Amino acid sequence: MRHFTSVHDVEDLNQALDEAFEVKKNPYGFKHLGENKTMVLLFFNSSLRTRLSTQKAAMNLGMNTIVLDVNQGAWKLETERGVIMDGDKPEHLLEAVPVIGSYCDVIGVRSFARFESKQDDYEEKILSQFIQYAGVPVVSMEAATRHPLQSFADHITIEEHKKVDRPKVVLTWAPHPRALPQAVPNSFAEWMQVADYDLVITHPKGYELAPEFVGNAKVEYDQEKAFEGADFIYAKNWASYSEYGQILSTDRSWTVDEEKMALTNNAYFMHCLPVRRNMIVTDGVIESDRSLVIAEAANRVVSAQAVLKRILEDL
Ligand code: CP
């Protein structure tokens, strides 16, 4: 593997899962791979899980790690080509990226959708410049349209808990006071379909994801109907794709609560975190013994380590 930006960078998903379970069982067994290798983790946006789990994964593999918050302590970066740089951004991405690449063997980048231009976000304008100019492998730590390390961790978690080969997995929109990117639901929907689970997506009208991410998943606008017989409920808020970046609803009747969970096949509850309690999910559901949110977060180390192991093996 050269870069990791989506499930499509994984050649064989079953093999990747096997490798993930191998590193989970034996986290320090591959330390030699990262000896004298350095990973820079670059954050344009805040993070708790991705920052800690990716750094931990790299350290488990024997790598040195450098974490940089671009907007705190580094020069502000201009990302547009051709602009007259007379504003508050003294450095251009076109110099910064190869410079960073010269200091390390792998770069992890977090760069969320900016909601300024749908086209720029969906062309992954920032991530693609890293891939083009870094000169080293690039790992997406959540980009504008996908969060693949999260989706891989979600897949690992479902595999660990599923009771049938092809579980019914429901991705449900839930209310939130701020406009959030579509990266997590896009990535989850795409990954679940490659995993060949029975995926249903439910959301209010106007919250349809981009068609390339919906794929062949069933879209059900009645949330209660969608929950019937579900084995896993994956909750997430996202802003509208069609009315790009807009909040069209904060309808709390979409909050995942105990009554809705009772419609399912004793489903597990999942969310990538951070989560707004009693907006996305009630205290009762997230604290129940069917909640997998901590297991998912813990598996972020496993997904990152499996990906980094494969990148190091192919350097
Ligand atoms: N789920 C996730 O990516 O969490 P952070 O934003 O805290 O990294």
Residues whose N, C-alpha, C, O or C-beta is under 5 A from the ligand:
A	BS01	CP	S46 S47 L48 R49 T50 R51 C272 L273 P274
